[in-house]
């Protein structure tokens, strides 16, 4: 999946990601402010999460549950090194068969399994983004 999209199309983009992803671990790459968290909120909603979802910037990981899904949302921006990720038990999350949405995955790249979906988002202007999904 590779395309440009307007922010008003984010629901369709999220549905496309869920349909195209071969894996439940999805790594989101993109600069700060590109909309990674916003997209993850929409993905969580489409997976049945009704509670308020927020960026786990300070907690590093948030957990959400619906009747059909468990989602772990990681924001690895503040992780100093991979040992810190081990300290939060990242391997337990990654091998739990739950959905794992990871912002700033480059901070833990050596800990990620090979079987992940990578989503790259780039800001074109205030309303337009490009997205590239690779399994």
N, C-alpha and C positions, 0 to 999 in steps of 0.2 A: 504494500500500500504506500503510495507516494502521491501527494497532492497538496495544493494550496487550499486553504479554507478561511472563511470569514468567521469571526467569533460567534456570530449568530447560528452557525452550523455545528456548534460543538456537540450537541446531542447526537447528530449523525456521525460525527467523527468518533465519538466514544463507542457507539454501536459498531462501527467499522473496525475499531481496534479489538473489541471483544470477539467479533466474528473472525478476524484475520489472525489473531494470536494463537499460536500452537501451544503456548505455555502459560501457566498461571503466574509466572514471575515476569513482570514487565518493568524494565529499566527505562526511566525517562531522562533523556539528555536535553539540555538546553540552558541558555543563559538565565540569570535571575530575572524574573518578571515576564518570562515568555508565556506563562500560563500552565505550567506543569501541575500545580496544585489544583487549579480550576478544572483542568481536564480530569484529574483523579477524582475530584468530588462528583463529577458527572458519571464517571465509570462506577463509582460506589453506589450512586443512586440507581443506575441501571441494573446493578446486581442486587437490588432490593434493600439497600441501606436507607433507613428513614431518619436516623439520628443526624444531628449536625456534624459535619466532618470539617476538620481543621488541619492545617499544616502541623506536623509533629516536630517543628523546628527545635523546640527545647526538650521535648521528651524523646526525640529521635524516632520513636515508633508509636503509632496509634493503632488500636484494634477496633474493628467494627464487625458486627454480626447481624445477619438477617436470618430468616428461616432457611435459606438455601446457600448462604455463603459466609465465609469468614474472610476478612480482608485485613491485611497488615499493610499500613501505609508508612513508609520510611522516608525521613528527610535526613540524609547523611551529610548535609552541608557542614555541620558542626563536629563531625567525627574527625579527630586529630590523626588517628592511625587505625590500622585494621585490628589491633589488639583491643581497642575500645569497642569495636563492633563485636568481637568475641565476648567481651564482658557483658554485653546486653543479650547474649545468646542468639546472635543472628543466624547461626546454622540451624537452630531449632525452628525458627520461623521459615527459613528458606526451604526446608525439607518437610514441612508440615502438610503439604498438599492444599494449603489455603492460597488465596490470591495474595500476591506480594507486589505492591506498587512502590517502586524505589526512585526517589529523587536524588540526584547527585550520586549515581552509582559508581562513578569513577573513583570515589573515595574508598570504595570497598571492592574494586574490580577483581582482585585476586581471590576473593571469597565467593564470588558468584559462580553458580553452576554454569555449565555450557548450554544447558537447555533453558534459555531465556529469550524473551522477545525484547528487542531494543526499539525504542521510539525516540526519534530525534525531532525536536521542534525548533523552528527558527522564526524569529519575528521579522516580518517584511515591513509592516507599518502598524499603527495603533489597532487596526481591526483585522489585519490579514496575517496569517501564519502559514508556514509550510511544514508538512509532517512527512516523515519517512519511517515506515515500520519494517523491521527486518527480524525474521525468526531465525 
